[in-house]
C-alpha cells in the first residue's frame, strides 16, 4: 500500500545533520559522480558554479533564469546503495542573489522510486521573505518501495531571477518539528472542530497550550514520536497510530497525520474483508481495538472518502461479530459475566464503534451503530454498574486483584468520559472516588509496594506502585473525579510515585496518557489524610492501619468467595506489613495452587478440595458476612462469618459447616489476636464420599472433619518453647498458639510442598513456609486462638496472653499483657449472628487497671458497670451509663 507525503515547504528552523553522521546522506558539492545538471533552455537559463559567495562550502550551483526557463540538480544512487528506509527528508538551501523581477519562482521536486514511478510536487517561492531559505520535504514510503534518485528544480514563470542552490541532502530521518506548510490549517488551533474521544473542547485547548509551551509531558510525548517516525517496524503499532493521530489532531502536523494513517492502514486495514486479523481475538480486541477508533476519529481528515467508506464497513463487521459473540439478540445469552475484563472492554469498544459509525456514509451502517451503542450502554449499566460496582465489587475494590484490576477499570473510566463529553450522559462519580480511597489504603506505608490479592503473573514480594497500569489508572481518576479532596489525594499519590520511581517510560500508552491527563500544576499542600480504616463490602476487603506515617502497620482482611475470574480462595484471610515491610502475606501467583487457601493466612477444613480450601470445587454455597467492624486510634476489631463460603453447592452438595467465624483484634501497632470458632456437622459426608474415597465413607456414616489454622511465614520459623518466630528483612515475627490447649503445630517448607508444581502456579520466590495449628483429636466444636507480635529485630514486645477462667458462656475472654502498654481484656462473642443483650461477667486475673473490649452485643443496649476487686459485672439496664456502639462494641477502662 502506497503512502507518500509530498509537500515541499519552506522552513527556517530545520537543523542540518553533519555529513559524517549520515550513512545515506548525499552532499551536492557538484564534484562527485552520479550528478546531472539540466537547463531547459540554454538561451534563457544558465547553470554555473559560484565560488565567490556560495551558501556554504567552496561553491554553490548558480541558476540565472529568464522568462519561462528552469534549471535542476539531480542525483542517482549507484546500484545497491539506495537507502531502504521508510522515512527520509529531502533538504536543500536556496539563496536569492537578486529579488525576482516580474515573475514567479517555483521550486519543484522529483523523487524516483524503484517501481519506475515518479513522486513530484512543487511550491511557489514568492514572496521570498528571507535571503536564504531551507527547503524541507519529508518522504514516507511503503515497505516495497526504494528511492533510486531525486532532483531539485527551480523554474521561473516570466521575469528574471538569480538563485543559488546548495546543501541538497537526503537524510534517513524525518524532521522532529513539522516544516512550516506541513501544518494543516484545517486542524491546527481550529476552535470549530468537534470534540472527539477524550478530547472535549477544554482538553483540546489545554493540549494546544502544552504544545505551545513545550511542557515536559509534551516534550516526552513528541520525543517518542520523533524517535519512531522513520522506523520500518514499530512493535506496538496500535498505540503509536493513536499517538501520531493525537499529535496531528492538536498541532495539525501532517507528517504525524500521515504516519498515523500509515500505521492505521498497516494494522487495521491490511487483511482482506475483515481488515484486522485479530478483530475476533478476545484478548487483542479488548486491548487494541480502541486505538483503531481513536486514530480514525483523530486523523479522519487524512483519509479519502472511499477509504472512509471501506474502513466503516470493516468496523461494522467487527461490531456484528461481537454482538453475536455476546448473544446480544438473545439478551446476552452467550456472555460469561465472570470475565469482568471482557465485559468492561466490550462495553467500551462496542460503544466506541457505535459512536464512530453514527456518522457513517452508508445509512445501513448508521442504523447498525445504534445496536452497538445500545449493547455498550446495556453492558455498562446492567453489568459494570449494577452487578460489579453496586454488588460484587461495591466499595471501590475490583475483584480481579492487584495485577489485572487497573487495566480492567480503565475501560469503564474512559467510557464514563466518552459518554459525558460526547453524549452528555453523566454517571455518578462515587465509585471512582472509592477507587482512589481504596488505592491509598492498598499502598504500603512509605510507598514500598502494594497489597496483593488475586492472580498475579509477574511476582515479587514488592512491586513498583506505577506497575500493572496503576500509574495510568490514577491519571484517569484525576481526570474524572469531581470531589476536590479525592482528586488532590489521587494527585498526591501519583506525585509520590513519580518522586520515588520516576515517570514510567516503557510504552507509548504512558506517554500519551500523561499528555492527556497529567495535571498542569503540582499540589501546593499536603492533602487531608483519610480515615485509617477502610471497608469495601463487595470483595469484603478491610484495610486498617495504625496511622499514615512511613512506619505505620498495614493490616488487610478479606472475606469473600471467588465469584469472578482471578479471585482466590482467600476467605477469612489476612496479611500484615510493618513500616513498609511484609510480616506475613499470601503466596502470590496465578491459578491452581496460588488460588488455594493453603497459600493464605486462613482456615482449612477437610472438604472436597485437596487442602481444605474455601470455595470447594469452585461451588461455594454463598457469601460470608461481617458482624463487627470497629476502629479507633488504638484498636481495630473485625468479626466475620463464612459458613456458606465453605459449604458446597452442586450434585455433591454438602452443608457441613454450621459455624465458621474468625475474629481479629488489632492492638495497634504490633499485636494481633486471631480467634477462630468452627462447628461442623459429622453426619454430612456426601462431598467426602465423592472427593475423598480413600476415607471409605458410606451413607449413614459420621465423620469429624479436621480443622486447621494456616499461618504463613516469609522466613523459616523456629520453635521457641510454645511459640515460633522468624526474622526476615529486618523484621521479627512471633506466632504463639493459645488454643486449643492440646494441639499440634506443624511447620511446612513450601519448597518441598510445591516441588512438583509449575512455577507460574507457585512461583519459586513465593515458596516460603507455613504452619498449621490443629487439635490433636478432631473436634466437632473447634476453638483456635493465637497471638501475633512483630517489630524490628530485637524490639518485639513480650506478650503474655491467658484465657479467663470465669466468663459469661456467651464469650471467650483473654487477658493480654505486653511491655510498654496498658493491659487489655478482650471478650470474643461465641455466637456473633445473634446480638447479645443479657448480663455479662468475668473475673480479672489481677486487680490492676485494664482496657476492656467486648463484641457481639446488641447495638444501643445500655449496661451498668459493677466492679468489685477482680469481679466485673455488666448488668443490662435501660438507665445504664455504658452504651453499646452501632458496631456492637463496648469498650471501657477498669
C-alpha positions, 0 to 999 in steps of 0.5 A: 500500500502506497503512502507518500507525503509530498509537500515541499515547504519552506522552513527556517528552523530545520537543523542540518545533520553533519555529513559524517553522521549520515550513512545515506546522506548525499552532499551536492558539492557538484564534484562527485559522480552520479550528478546531472545538471539540466537547463531547459533552455540554454538561451534563457537559463544558465547553470554555473558554479559560484565560488565567490559567495556560495551558501556554504562550502567552496561553491554553490550551483548558480541558476540565472533564469529568464522568462519561462526557463528552469534549471535542476540538480539531480542525483542517482544512487549507484546500484545497491546503495539506495537507502531502504528506509521508510522515512527520509527528508529531502533538504536543500538551501536556496539563496536569492542573489537578486529579488525576482523581477516580474515573475514567479519562482517555483521550486519543484521536486522529483523523487524516483522510486524503484517501481519506475514511478515518479513522486513530484510536487512543487511550491511557489517561492514568492514572496521570498521573505528571507535571503536564504531559505531551507527547503524541507520535504519529508518522504514516507514510503511503503515497505516495497518501495526504494528511492533510486534518485531525486532532483531539485528544480527551480523554474521561473514563470516570466521575469528574471531571477538569480538563485543559488542552490546548495546543501541538497541532502537526503537524510534517513530521518524525518524532521522532529518539528513539522516544516512550516506548510506541513501544518494543516490549517484545517486542524491546527488551533481550529476552535470549530472542530468537534470534540472527539474521544477524550478530547472535549473542547477544554482538553483540546485547548489545554493540549494546544497550550502544552504544545505551545509551551513545550511542557515536559509531558509534551516534550516526552510525548513528541520525543517518542514520536520523533524517535519512531517516525522513520522506523520500518517496524514499530512493535506496538503499532496500535498505540503509536497510530493513536499517538501520531493521530493525537499529535496531528489532531492538536498541532495539525502536523501532517507528517504525524497525520500521515504516519498515523494513517500509515500505521492505521492502514498497516494494522487495521486495514491490511487483511482482506474483508475483515481488515484486522486479523485479530478483530475476533481475538478476545484478548487483542480486541479488548486491548487494541481495538480502541486505538483503531477508533481513536486514530480514525476519529483523530486523523479522519481528515487524512483519509479519502472518502472511499477509504472512509467508506471501506474502513466503516464497513470493516468496523461494522463487521467487527461490531456484528461479530461481537454482538453475536459473540455476546448473544446480544439478540438473545439478551446476552445469552452467550456472555460469561459475566465472570470475565469482568475484563471482557465485559468492561472492554466490550462495553467500551469498544462496542460503544466506541464503534457505535459512536464512530459509525453514527456518522457513517456514509452508508445509512445501513451502517448508521442504523447498525451503530445504534445496536452497538451503542445500545449493547455498550450502554446495556453492558455498562449499566446492567453489568459494570454498574449494577452487578460489579460496582453496586454488588460484587465489587461495591466499595471501590475494590475490583475483584480481579486483584492487584495485577489485572484490576487497573487495566480492567477499570480503565475501560469503564473510566474512559467510557464514563468520559466518552459518554459525558463529553460526547453524549452528555450522559453523566454517571455518578462519580462515587465509585471512582472516588472509592477507587482512589480511597481504596488505592491509598489504603492498598499502598504500603506505608512509605510507598514500598509496594502494594497489597496483593490479592488475586492472580498475579503473573509477574511476582515479587514480594514488592512491586513498583506502585506505577506497575500493572497500569496503576500509574495510568489508572490514577491519571484517569481518576484525576481526570474524572473525579469531581470531589476536590479532596479525592482528586488532590489525594489521587494527585498526591499519590501519583506525585509520590510515585513519580518522586520515588520511581520516576515517570514510567517510560516503557510504552507509548500508552504512558506517554500519551496518557500523561499528555492527556491527563497529567495535571498542569500544576503540582499540589501546593499542600499536603492533602487531608489524610483519610480515615485509617480504616477502610471497608469495601463490602463487595470483595469484603476487603478491610484495610486498617492501619495504625496511622499514615506515617512511613512506619505505620502497620498495614493490616488487610482482611478479606472475606469473600468467595471467588465469584469472578475470574482471578479471585482466590480462595482467600476467605477469612484471610489476612496479611500484615506489613510493618513500616513498609515491610511484609510480616506475613502475606499470601503466596502470590501467583496465578491459578491452581495452587496460588488460588488455594487457601493453603497459600493464605493466612486462613482456615482449612477444613477437610472438604472436597478440595485437596487442602481444605480450601474455601470455595470447594470445587469452585461451588461455594454455597454463598457469601460470608458476612461481617458482624463487627467492624470497629476502629479507633486510634488504638484498636481495630476489631473485625468479626466475620462469618463464612459458613456458606463460603465453605459449604458446597453447592452442586450434585455433591452438595454438602452443608457441613459447616454450621459455624465458621467465624474468625475474629481479629483484634488489632492492638495497634501497632504490633499485636494481633489476636486471631480467634477462630470458632468452627462447628461442623456437622459429622453426619454430612459426608456426601462431598467426602464420599465423592472427593475423598474415597480413600476415607471409605465413607458410606451413607449413614456414616459420621465423620469429624472433619479436621480443622486447621489454622494456616499461618504463613511465614516469609522466613523459616520459623523456629520453635521457641518453647510454645511459640515460633518466630522468624526474622526476615528483612529486618523484621521479627515475627512471633506466632504463639498458639493459645488454643486449643490447649492440646494441639499440634503445630506443624511447620511446612517448607513450601519448597518441598510442598510445591516441588512438583508444581509449575512455577507460574502456579507457585512461583519459586520466590513465593515458596516460603513456609507455613504452619498449621495449628490443629487439635490433636483429636478432631473436634466437632466444636473447634476453638483456635486462638493465637497471638501475633507480635512483630517489630524490628529485630530485637524490639518485639514486645513480650506478650503474655496472653491467658484465657479467663477462667470465669466468663459469661458462656456467651464469650471467650475472654483473654487477658493480654499483657505486653511491655510498654502498654496498658493491659487489655481484656478482650471478650470474643462473642461465641455466637456473633449472628445473634446480638447479645443483650443479657448480663455479662461477667468475668473475673480479672486475673489481677486487680490492676487497671485494664482496657476492656473490649467486648463484641457481639452485643446488641447495638444501643443496649445500655449496661451498668458497670459493677466492679468489685476487686477482680469481679466485673459485672455488666448488668443490662439496664435501660438507665445504664451509663455504658452504651453499646456502639452501632458496631456492637462494641463496648469498650471501657477502662477498669 
